[in-house]
Amino acid sequence: MQSAHDGRFSQALDLHRRGQVAAAKAIYNRLLAEKGEDADVIGLLGVVALQEGNRAEAERLWMQSLRLPCKPWVYIRNINNLATTLLEDRRAAEATQLLQDAEIPSWDGAEPPDGRQLTSILSLALCLRRAKLTKKARALLEPIGAALPDDRDAQTLLADVRLADEDFGAALEILERFADSDDLWTMTARLQCEQALGRQAEAEVDRRKVLQLASVHVCQGFRDDRKTILVLNSGEALTATGSAFDLHFSGNFPSQVAQALKDDFNFVSIFGDSEFAKLDGLRPHLVLNNIVNAEILCRDSTFRHDLAAVADSFGVPVINHPLRAAETTRQRVAFWLKDVDNLVAPRTLRFEVDGDALDAQVASLEAELSYPLIIRTTTSQRGVGMEKVDDRPSLIRELSARVGRQIYAHPFVDSRAGALFRKFRIAVVGEEIIPVRLDYRDFWKVHGRILPERKAFYRQRPHLLREEERLLAAPNEVLSERVLDTLREVRRRVPLDIFGVDFDVRPDGQVVFFEANASMYLLEVLGPDDADLFHPAAPVLRLQNAIKAYFERKMAEPAASFRSAPDTGPGPATSAPAR
């Protein structure tokens, strides 16, 4: 059936577009009755069903249409309508599966798509982008980009997809056409490409432009009758974003707190390492330092002291003061914790890999530590740059790939009681310790629930979510009073105000320490599409209330200054492990 060439079809489509839905529906139904199934008409009846409020019928019709032969444009329109409806209904997993299984055709028209067609194509590309199906999104958009070289929306989305596909040169080729744009996403995307391609001079020019444009961000909902918290964020590693909030806040607890407590305090962010950061007379009641990566703070004494001077300049208490955060390198924290009763804190060595002395470094490591070992970079988080080595050939291979870089090495401690690896996280707020999450995995790198494969892992094992809720209600047989006392001693030795600790508990009750720092996610990180995977609500609420109360107590205190804090740095970085 060639409905596009049927006069009645054109009449129905015209009625539909003019809002005469019932009349259009009647013609669509007559066409189907006379000529049989047609993906174009069935897809439009799905739109009618949606307009009538019958979402289930709309979904059924669109699914039916996708099983029928049709022109590429019709398939694109129908799958976009179905995918966007699923996403609106917070059924992201179903939308992702739909798009993953679909064979989405490319635009095949001799002419570029018209306005309605382009809207559907871009919408479908956004759905694919959201589902992290980057290559499918790119295959859909590349012909459109070639057909519409001057369409800003199509070109910008294509640049975004190329960037997500890590094709930085191709993304930059588009973004350089908009060199004079003051659009935040365009500027930051161009900067990210330039950094990835090693074009440092151009990157520095664009970085300064971004910082000059957006060095200060006042979070939404500012009110004069609320106290103000100033967050010191870093403008060092800016990534592509169109959101000033996302530009300022990295993915750790200050960004979460600025959202969770936005009705209790004003949040204002400045890039503490930017010359352009000026508050124009605004006086905060508290400073929350979010430049807390100890390795970065320890690289440059001038930088950390300048940052400390900024933090202290307001004459108010400072949470996670830069000079205190600079002390919390992995090596130093492991040293502080080495003699804590009931704690296994693996000895941690730091050194620079020397390609000319590799054999000696391997021999020294083997003399100091036993296999298996963990080798990791100094600054990365979330398992990036971290590998387990079980023997000398593996160690030589890992070190050879890191010549000239600073690394950490420490023994791998297997704390499994069963088939799965496990990681607890507590949040420390002042002196309060709050167990906030528990994650499992069948691999030793136990990440959270952000990636699709980790979400699938839990949906296949819902009993683990119930176990998390049970075990976080400490004390219990795992998080016993003995374990909690051990964690309190860890808290006493780490000189931060608010931070996270990752660990596990052996069957004999010993605590196996993984890491402690102020760069962790502490509150809930998942969106409403993944509500079935949320961490237990009670600890999250307790933590949120604890942070609010702690802020209020600090604001009531005299200014806390750490200007005289010892600036001990990260300890010596040597060419070989040292005792």
C-alpha positions in Angstrom: 0.0 0.0 0.0 1.5 3.3 -1.0 -0.3 5.5 1.4 1.8 8.6 0.8 0.3 8.7 -2.8 -3.3 8.2 -1.7 -5.4 11.4 -1.8 -7.3 10.3 1.3 -4.1 9.8 3.2 -3.0 13.3 2.4 -6.4 14.6 3.5 -6.2 12.7 6.8 -2.7 13.9 7.4 -3.7 17.5 6.8 -6.7 17.2 9.2 -4.4 15.6 11.8 -1.9 18.4 11.5 -4.7 21.0 11.9 -5.8 19.3 15.1 -8.9 17.6 13.8 -7.8 14.3 15.3 -11.2 12.4 15.2 -11.7 13.1 11.5 -8.2 12.0 10.7 -8.6 8.9 12.8 -11.7 7.9 10.8 -9.9 8.1 7.5 -6.8 6.2 8.8 -9.1 3.4 10.0 -10.9 3.2 6.6 -7.6 3.0 4.8 -6.5 0.1 6.9 -9.8 -1.7 6.5 -9.6 -1.4 2.7 -6.0 -2.0 2.0 -4.5 -3.9 4.9 -1.6 -3.1 7.2 0.5 -0.1 6.5 3.3 1.1 8.8 2.8 4.7 8.0 -0.9 4.7 8.8 -0.5 2.5 11.9 2.2 4.8 13.2 0.0 7.8 12.8 -2.8 5.9 14.6 -0.3 5.5 17.4 0.0 9.3 17.5 -3.8 9.6 17.7 -3.9 7.1 20.6 -1.3 9.1 22.5 -3.2 12.3 21.9 -6.4 10.5 23.2 -4.5 9.6 26.4 -4.3 5.9 25.6 -0.5 5.3 26.0 -0.8 1.5 26.0 -2.6 1.5 22.7 -0.1 3.9 21.2 2.8 1.7 22.3 1.0 -1.4 20.8 0.5 0.3 17.5 4.1 1.6 17.2 5.4 -1.8 18.0 3.2 -3.3 15.3 4.4 -0.6 12.8 8.0 -1.5 13.4 7.5 -5.1 12.4 6.2 -4.0 8.9 8.1 -3.0 5.8 8.2 0.7 5.3 10.3 3.6 4.0 13.2 4.6 6.3 11.6 7.9 7.2 8.4 6.2 8.5 10.5 3.8 10.6 12.5 6.6 12.0 9.4 8.6 13.0 7.6 5.6 14.6 10.6 4.3 16.6 11.3 7.9 17.8 7.7 8.3 18.9 7.9 5.0 20.8 11.3 5.6 22.4 10.5 9.1 23.5 7.2 7.9 25.0 9.0 5.2 26.9 11.5 7.7 28.3 8.7 10.1 29.3 7.2 7.2 31.2 10.5 6.6 33.0 11.1 3.3 31.2 14.6 4.0 30.2 15.7 0.4 30.3 13.0 -0.6 27.8 13.8 2.3 25.6 17.5 1.4 25.6 16.7 -2.3 24.7 14.3 -1.2 21.9 17.0 1.1 20.4 19.7 -1.4 20.9 17.8 -4.2 19.0 16.5 -1.9 16.2 18.1 -1.7 12.8 17.7 2.0 12.3 18.0 3.1 8.7 19.8 6.1 7.4 18.1 9.0 5.7 17.6 8.0 2.1 15.8 11.0 0.6 17.2 12.6 -2.5 16.3 15.9 -0.8 17.3 17.0 2.8 14.7 16.3 5.4 12.0 18.9 5.9 11.4 20.6 9.2 9.1 17.9 10.7 11.4 15.1 9.5 14.4 16.8 10.9 12.8 17.2 14.3 12.1 13.5 14.5 15.6 12.6 13.3 17.3 14.8 15.9 14.9 13.6 18.6 15.8 10.0 17.8 19.5 10.8 17.8 19.1 12.3 21.3 17.3 9.1 22.5 20.3 7.1 21.1 22.7 9.5 22.8 20.9 9.1 26.1 21.0 5.3 25.7 24.8 5.6 25.1 24.3 4.1 21.7 26.8 6.6 20.2 27.7 4.8 17.0 24.0 4.3 16.1 23.4 8.0 16.8 26.3 8.9 14.6 25.3 6.7 11.7 21.9 8.4 11.8 23.3 11.9 11.9 26.2 11.8 9.5 24.1 11.9 6.3 22.0 14.7 7.8 25.1 16.7 8.7 26.3 16.3 5.1 22.8 17.3 3.7 22.4 20.3 6.0 25.8 21.9 6.5 24.3 25.2 7.7 21.7 23.8 10.1 23.1 24.8 13.6 21.0 22.3 15.6 21.9 19.3 13.3 25.6 20.3 13.3 25.8 20.8 17.0 24.2 17.5 17.8 26.5 15.7 15.3 29.5 17.4 17.0 28.2 16.2 20.4 27.9 12.6 19.1 31.3 12.7 17.5 32.7 13.9 20.8 30.9 11.1 22.7 32.5 8.7 20.2 35.9 10.2 21.1 36.4 11.3 17.5 37.8 14.6 18.7 39.2 15.8 15.4 35.9 15.3 13.6 34.0 17.0 16.4 36.4 19.9 16.4 36.0 20.3 12.6 32.4 21.3 13.2 33.0 23.3 16.4 35.7 25.5 14.7 32.9 26.8 12.4 31.4 28.4 15.6 34.7 29.9 16.8 33.0 33.2 17.7 30.1 31.6 19.6 29.7 32.5 23.3 27.4 29.4 23.8 28.7 27.5 26.8 28.4 24.1 25.3 30.2 25.0 22.1 33.0 26.6 24.0 33.5 23.8 26.5 33.2 21.1 23.8 35.8 22.8 21.7 38.1 23.1 24.7 37.6 19.4 25.5 38.6 18.5 21.9 41.6 20.7 21.9 42.8 19.2 25.2 42.3 15.6 23.9 44.2 16.5 20.7 47.1 18.1 22.5 46.5 21.5 21.1 47.5 23.2 24.3 47.8 26.8 23.0 44.3 26.8 21.5 43.0 25.0 24.6 44.4 27.6 27.0 42.8 30.4 25.0 39.4 28.7 25.1 39.8 27.8 28.7 40.4 31.4 29.6 37.3 32.4 27.6 35.2 29.9 29.5 36.5 31.0 32.9 36.0 34.6 32.0 32.4 33.9 30.9 31.4 31.7 33.8 33.9 31.9 36.8 31.0 32.5 39.2 27.8 30.6 39.4 24.9 31.4 41.7 22.8 28.3 42.1 19.1 28.6 41.4 16.8 29.8 44.2 19.1 32.3 45.8 17.3 34.2 48.6 18.5 37.0 50.9 17.0 35.4 54.0 19.2 32.3 53.7 22.8 31.8 54.6 25.2 31.3 51.8 27.7 28.5 51.2 30.6 29.3 48.9 31.9 26.3 47.1 35.5 26.4 45.7 35.5 24.4 42.5 38.3 23.8 40.0 38.5 25.2 36.5 41.3 22.9 35.6 39.6 20.0 33.9 36.5 21.4 32.2 34.3 19.1 30.1 31.7 19.8 27.5 28.4 21.0 29.1 25.7 23.5 28.4 24.9 23.8 32.1 26.7 26.3 34.3 25.9 24.1 37.3 27.5 21.1 35.7 30.5 23.2 34.6 31.2 24.2 38.2 30.4 21.0 40.1 32.3 17.8 39.6 30.7 14.4 40.4 31.1 14.2 44.1 29.3 15.2 47.3 29.4 19.0 47.1 27.5 18.9 43.8 24.9 16.5 45.4 24.6 18.7 48.5 24.1 21.8 46.4 21.0 20.1 44.9 19.8 18.3 48.0 20.0 21.3 50.3 19.1 24.0 47.8 16.0 24.9 49.9 18.0 25.4 53.1 21.1 27.4 51.9 22.2 29.5 49.0 25.0 27.9 47.1 27.5 30.0 45.1 30.4 28.5 43.3 33.6 30.0 42.1 36.6 28.5 40.3 39.1 28.9 43.1 42.0 28.6 40.7 40.7 31.3 38.3 41.9 34.9 38.2 38.4 35.9 37.0 36.5 34.6 40.1 35.1 37.7 41.8 32.1 37.8 44.2 31.4 41.5 43.9 30.7 42.0 47.5 28.8 38.8 48.3 29.8 37.5 51.7 29.5 33.7 52.4 28.8 32.3 55.8 30.7 29.1 55.1 33.3 27.9 52.6 33.1 24.3 51.2 36.3 23.4 49.4 35.7 21.0 46.5 39.3 21.0 45.3 40.3 18.0 47.3 42.3 15.7 45.2 45.5 15.5 47.3 47.7 14.6 44.4 46.7 17.7 42.5 47.0 19.9 45.6 50.5 18.6 46.3 51.9 19.2 42.8 52.4 22.9 43.4 53.0 24.5 46.7 52.2 27.9 45.4 48.9 26.7 44.0 47.7 25.1 47.3 48.8 28.1 49.3 47.1 30.5 47.0 43.9 28.3 47.2 44.2 28.3 51.0 44.5 32.0 51.0 41.3 32.3 48.9 39.5 30.0 51.3 40.7 31.9 54.4 40.1 35.3 52.9 36.3 35.3 53.8 36.9 35.0 57.5 34.4 32.1 57.8 34.8 28.4 58.6 36.2 26.2 55.8 35.1 22.6 55.2 37.8 20.3 53.9 40.5 23.1 54.0 42.9 22.8 51.1 45.9 22.3 53.3 44.2 19.5 55.2 43.0 17.9 51.9 46.6 18.1 50.6 47.7 15.7 53.4 45.3 12.9 52.3 47.3 11.1 49.6 46.8 7.4 49.4 50.4 6.8 50.7 50.0 9.1 53.7 46.5 7.8 54.7 47.8 4.2 54.5 50.7 5.2 56.8 48.3 6.8 59.3 46.2 3.7 59.4 48.9 1.0 59.5 48.6 0.2 63.2 44.8 0.6 63.7 43.5 -2.4 65.6 41.3 -4.7 63.5 42.1 -2.9 60.3 43.9 -4.3 57.2 45.4 -1.3 55.5 47.7 -2.6 52.8 51.1 -1.0 52.7 51.2 1.5 49.8 54.3 2.5 47.9 54.6 5.5 45.5 57.3 5.9 42.9 58.0 7.1 39.4 58.5 4.4 36.8 62.0 4.6 35.4 62.4 2.9 32.1 66.2 2.6 32.5 65.9 0.9 35.9 62.8 -1.2 35.4 64.3 -4.5 36.4 65.6 -3.0 39.6 62.2 -1.5 40.4 60.5 -4.8 39.7 63.0 -6.6 42.1 62.5 -3.9 44.7 58.7 -4.2 44.6 58.9 -8.0 44.8 61.1 -7.6 47.9 58.8 -5.1 49.5 55.4 -6.6 48.6 53.9 -9.9 47.6 51.7 -10.9 44.7 49.0 -10.2 43.7 49.6 -6.5 43.5 47.5 -3.5 42.6 49.2 -0.9 40.4 47.4 2.4 39.9 47.9 6.0 38.8 48.1 8.6 41.5 45.3 11.0 40.5 42.5 8.9 38.9 39.4 7.7 40.7 36.7 5.1 40.0 39.1 2.4 39.0 40.7 4.3 36.1 44.4 3.3 35.7 44.1 0.6 38.3 45.2 -3.0 37.4 45.8 -6.2 39.3 49.0 -8.1 38.6 49.6 -11.7 39.6 53.2 -12.3 38.5 56.4 -10.8 37.3 55.5 -10.7 33.5 52.2 -8.9 34.3 54.1 -6.4 36.6 56.7 -5.7 33.9 54.0 -5.2 31.3 52.1 -2.7 33.5 55.2 -0.7 34.5 56.5 -0.6 31.0 53.2 1.1 29.9 53.7 3.8 32.7 57.3 4.9 32.2 57.8 8.4 33.5 54.6 8.4 35.5 54.0 8.4 39.2 52.2 5.3 40.4 51.1 3.6 43.6 51.6 -0.1 44.4 50.0 -2.1 47.2 49.0 -5.7 47.8 45.7 -7.0 46.6 43.6 -8.2 49.6 40.8 -10.7 48.8 38.1 -10.2 51.4 35.4 -12.4 49.7 33.3 -14.6 51.8 31.5 -16.1 48.8 31.4 -15.8 45.0 31.0 -12.0 44.9 33.3 -9.1 45.8 31.8 -6.5 48.1 32.4 -2.8 48.9 30.8 -0.8 51.8 30.9 3.0 51.8 30.4 5.1 54.9 30.0 8.9 55.0 31.8 10.8 57.7 30.3 14.1 58.7 32.2 15.6 61.6 32.3 12.8 64.1 29.2 11.0 62.8 29.7 7.8 60.8 26.8 6.8 58.5 26.8 3.6 56.3 25.3 4.8 53.0 25.8 2.1 50.4 26.9 -1.4 49.7 27.8 -2.8 46.2 28.7 -6.2 44.9 30.3 -7.5 41.8 31.7 -10.7 40.3 34.9 -8.9 39.6 37.4 -7.3 42.0 36.7 -3.7 40.8 33.5 -3.1 42.6 31.9 0.0 41.0 28.5 1.4 41.7 25.3 1.4 39.6 25.9 4.1 37.0 26.8 2.0 33.9 24.2 -0.1 32.1 26.0 -3.4 32.8 26.0 -2.6 36.5 22.3 -1.8 36.5 21.6 -5.1 34.7 23.7 -6.9 37.3 21.4 -5.8 40.1 18.2 -6.3 38.2 19.2 -9.9 37.8 20.0 -10.2 41.5 17.4 -8.2 43.4 18.2 -10.1 46.6 21.4 -8.0 46.8 19.4 -4.8 47.1 17.5 -6.3 50.1 20.8 -7.4 51.6 22.2 -3.9 51.2 19.2 -2.4 53.1 19.6 -5.0 55.9 23.3 -4.6 56.3 23.3 -0.8 56.3 21.0 -0.8 59.3 24.1 -1.2 61.6 25.0 -2.6 64.0 24.6 -6.1 62.8 26.6 -9.3 62.3 28.8 -7.7 59.6 28.8 -4.0 60.6 29.2 -4.9 64.2 30.1 -2.6 67.1 33.7 -3.8 66.8 33.7 -2.8 63.1 32.1 0.5 63.8 34.8 1.2 66.5 37.5 0.5 63.9 35.8 2.9 61.5 35.7 5.6 64.3 39.4 5.2 64.7 39.9 5.6 60.9 37.8 8.8 61.2 39.9 10.1 64.0 43.1 9.8 62.0 41.9 11.4 58.7 42.0 15.2 58.9 38.9 16.0 56.8 35.5 17.3 57.8 33.3 15.4 55.4 34.5 12.5 53.4 33.9 8.9 52.4 35.5 5.6 53.3 35.4 2.4 51.2 36.1 -0.9 52.8 34.9 -4.5 53.2 34.6 -6.8 56.3 36.2 -10.2 56.4 34.3 -13.2 57.8 36.4 -12.9 61.0 35.3 -9.2 61.5 38.5 -7.6 60.2 38.0 -4.4 58.2 39.8 -4.3 54.9 40.5 -0.7 54.0 40.2 0.4 50.4 40.4 4.3 50.4 39.3 7.4 52.2 38.8 10.8 50.5 36.5 13.7 49.9 36.0 13.1 46.2 33.3 10.4 46.5 29.6 10.3 45.8 27.8 10.2 49.1 24.2 10.8 48.4 22.0 9.1 45.8 23.4 9.2 42.2 20.7 7.5 40.2 17.8 9.3 38.4 14.1 8.4 38.5 14.4 6.0 35.6 16.4 3.8 37.9 14.3 4.1 41.1 14.3 0.3 41.5 18.0 0.4 42.1 18.1 3.3 44.6 20.3 2.9 47.6 18.2 2.6 50.9 16.4 5.8 51.6 16.9 5.9 55.4 20.7 6.3 55.3 20.5 8.9 52.5 18.1 11.0 54.5 20.2 10.6 57.7 23.2 11.8 55.8 21.5 14.7 54.3 20.2 15.8 57.7 23.7 15.3 59.2 25.3 17.5 56.6 22.7 20.2 57.1 23.2 20.2 60.8 27.0 20.2 60.5 26.9 23.2 58.2 24.7 25.0 60.7 27.0 24.2 63.6 30.1 25.4 61.7 28.4 28.6 60.7 27.8 29.3 64.4 31.5 28.8 65.3 34.3 31.4 65.0 36.2 31.2 61.8 38.2 28.0 61.5 41.6 28.8 60.0 44.3 26.2 59.1 46.8 28.8 58.0 49.4 27.3 60.4 48.6 23.7 59.4 51.8 21.8 58.6 52.3 21.7 54.8 54.0 18.3 54.6 53.0 17.5 51.0 52.7 14.0 49.6 56.1 12.6 50.8 59.1 12.0 48.5 58.5 10.5 45.1 61.5 8.3 44.4 62.8 6.4 41.4 62.4 3.1 43.3 60.2 2.0 46.2 61.7 3.0 49.5 61.3 1.6 52.9 
